[in-house]
Amino acid sequence: MRVGIAGYGLAGRSFHAPLLKGCGFEVASVLTGNSTRARQAKEDFPLVKVAENLTDFLAQDLDLVVIATANAAHCEHALAAISAGIPIVVEKPMGRTVTETLRILDASEKSGVPVTAFYNRQWDSDSLTIKKVAANGLIGKVFRMDSRFERYRPQLNPTAWRENLTPDEGGGLLLDLQTHLLSTALDCFGPADLTYASIRKIRGESEDDVVLNLRHHSGVDSYCSVSAISGSTGPRVRVLGTEGALVIEDLDPQEALLRAGNFPEGGIWKEPTSSKAYIQRGDQREEIQAVPGNYGYFYLAVRDALEGKGSMPVSREQILAVATIIDKAREISVR
């Protein structure tokens, strides 16, 4: 299948391009007006057509379009692809607001052109391990999950648009890493209501410290924390149950593998992709075998959906649930 990637920055080049290649797609077209990124696209895929405008980009007989541009352009580019009759994958978040998200989803539903969002962290080793441990009762009945993406970057990076743009422009961690925590929490423990939100701008105009609490209808509480200025970072995941806790300290290794130029050949990683996971009961800690992560499953599911063999990997309901919580967080934030 021929695929076009709109945007060839970190998301387009380091995540989508290698995953698409590994899952058997042909990267046929790239949309970018940046000369450095255009050169990189040609280096990575010598036969690719690099286009500087949307019309030329969409005119390459594409079977799929991946929207990996800045958040502010997602809606425009997605609607153009849908209008052209091309199925799309939109980098998270699909839209900056529920209104933008619904414009895309409703256009898809009306036209019959499939769309989905790239919530790839649902296929992290830690996410898959959480679901396995919760299902098999290894820590009893789960009642709370703490999940976080915390870093220590006290100075703004002047070249990173997410760190410098306002929320209205699509910047900030609420629309970035927090969307991953929300999608994973909902995937693991089901529908939820937002009970608390703290959204802060400490270094500038971008939201760089965000804490959201969810109460799932299943009875589990999820505490989701993202911060760019955490001088002491906590474990990636801690899940509490009535008979112990699941603790995963570090990030799934897939991002590092992709950034190093690796990809899952045939949609399956040859390299180890399991996080180190532990069951802890007071002072006793035991390492367990984590489930290997695989973002390739996302694009294998996309391929199957386009061939009529299944549904898109992230549904309309999941996408809209995340967008709704993000909008609600802005309404009730204590900051």
Secondary structure by P-SEA (a helix, b strand, c coil): cbbbbcccccccccccaaaaaaacccccccccccaaaaaaaaaacccbbbbccccccccccccbbbbcccccaaaaaaaaaaaacccccccccccccaaaaaaaaaaaaaacbbbbccccccccaaaaaaaaaaaacccccccbbbbbbcccccccccccccccccccccccccccaaaaaaaaaaacccbbbbcbbbbbbcccccccbbbbbbbccccbbbbbbbbcccccccccbbbbcccbbbbbccccaaaaaaaacccccccccccccccbbbbbcccbbbbccccbbbaaaaaaaaaaaaaccccccccaaaaaaaaaaaaaaaacccc
